[in-house]
Amino acid sequence: MTTAKINSIKDTQIDLDISGQLITITNSLSSLQSALAQQNVQRLQSADTIYNIGTINNASFDMIQGRKVFNFELIKTIIDTLSLHSKDINTFRKAALSHSPAWERVDQVRRVALGHIENSFIGLIRIQLRKLFAIGLEPMSEVKLEKYIGQCHQLTNAVIRLFNFILIKTLCDPSLKLSKKLTLSEKQTIDSFYNTFFERSAAENYDTLKGLIAICKSYKIIPVMDELMDFVDPDIDLTIGELDKLKLRDTNPIGNSALYSFTDCSFAEECVMNFFKKLGFLINYKMVVINGVAYEEAYQQKQFYVHKYSLLETDSSPKTNKISYEADPIPSNAVMIYKGDYRRGINLFPFIIDLNSITEEGYPKLYIFLHMGNIPDMLTYEFIEGEQIYQILGSGRRRSIKDLNEEMTDADKRKLYRHDRIYEVFRDDKKALT
């Protein structure tokens, strides 16, 4: 097997040694690939690292040159994936390719691509992507490498957790009466979701996801996000497993003092790329928070319900509530994920809650369920942008109409009532499956 060695790299050229023959080529990936193919070379050696020819891409070419570039390949992969689901993004992709085959490396084109990505995902995912892109722009340091690995894991975990919420809410529909049908192993899958007291890893959540998908298929249940039925495959299995191992590393395998290297980050980025290749369908989904529902009836006119809601679009969208007059009610404080019509979406409450609806403040501030608390009847939530934890303790108190009327006049008591309502819905959903 022939190996070409890189003798030197200059701004405009690369000097190669192929079995004693010295060759100079233009400093570009396409020139390198062409020269190696013409010489029937199978491997390339740069310093102490040997690359198989088939694995050399823009990312590895950057490493060969000593350039440490983050997220360029990921941005390109996401755009390629979204272009299969959006005419506008497909048009942009064609224009970008005509501008430059390596358009992701052109600043002004890449900025437009980031705008398309920003507009294509619901906030839970968009925020995690934005954090990953921001880390990629930080100055190189050991801290940056560790943060990047952690965020790659956090991003995939956030997506998988969302999918679990959707499937659990699908299965806990009382009309399905699944608690009487589920097998022992199926109930263990449900227990793995509900009965945990620590934040779970991406691999743990992914195991639950596979179990939930299997339950849906076994009982011929189609979730609102029906694309999930085809999400799991061996490539995703491998991707999640490798990211989890990388995140849990406690020593560098080659003995360096630094826990991670740029090569590790490049591998983590590749894992995220493989993961997002199956997520193009998410461009079709939106999220809305129902802030309130009112009933109105006028003399000799048909009665109707007034839905007050916030559509969670991009951060640049005006943060205003919208009004919709509908013939049917919808649960107040619902957090709906939907495709097309929000009334036909699925309500992810109480796994995703709007804290500002509890505290009676302004625009929605979403928190996601992480795990049970450290005492009975406590639920632990985290702000979707991370860091901030919020815990809810159910009181189990029964209220009469008189109690409710009295409590609704006191802000603190209203807050406790809403805590109880969140816990009661959580408890009732769980009972429907266990």
CORGI-V644332 format. One line per field, one symbol per residue. phi: phi as a letter, one per 40 degrees, with the letter a starting at -180 (. if undefined). A space follows every 50 residues. Layout:
# CORGI-V644332
phi=???
This chain:
# CORGI-V644332
phi=.cbcbccabbdbabbbbbfgccbbbccacccccccccccfccbbbbfcbb bcdcccbdcccccdcgcbbbgdccdccccdccccbaccccccdcccccca dbcccbdccccccccccdcbbcddcdccccccccccccdcacccccccdc cdcccccccccdccdcccccccddccfcdcbccccccccccccccbbbcc ccccccdcdccccccdccbfbbcdcccccbccadccdcdcccccccccdb accbgccccbbcdcccccccccdccccbbdccccbbbbbccabbbbabdg bccabbcbabcccccccdcbcbbbcbcbcaccgcbbbabgbccbcbcccb cbbccccccgbccdbcbbcbacccbdgbbbbbdccggcbbbbbccgccbc dcdccccccbccccccccdccccccdccccccbb
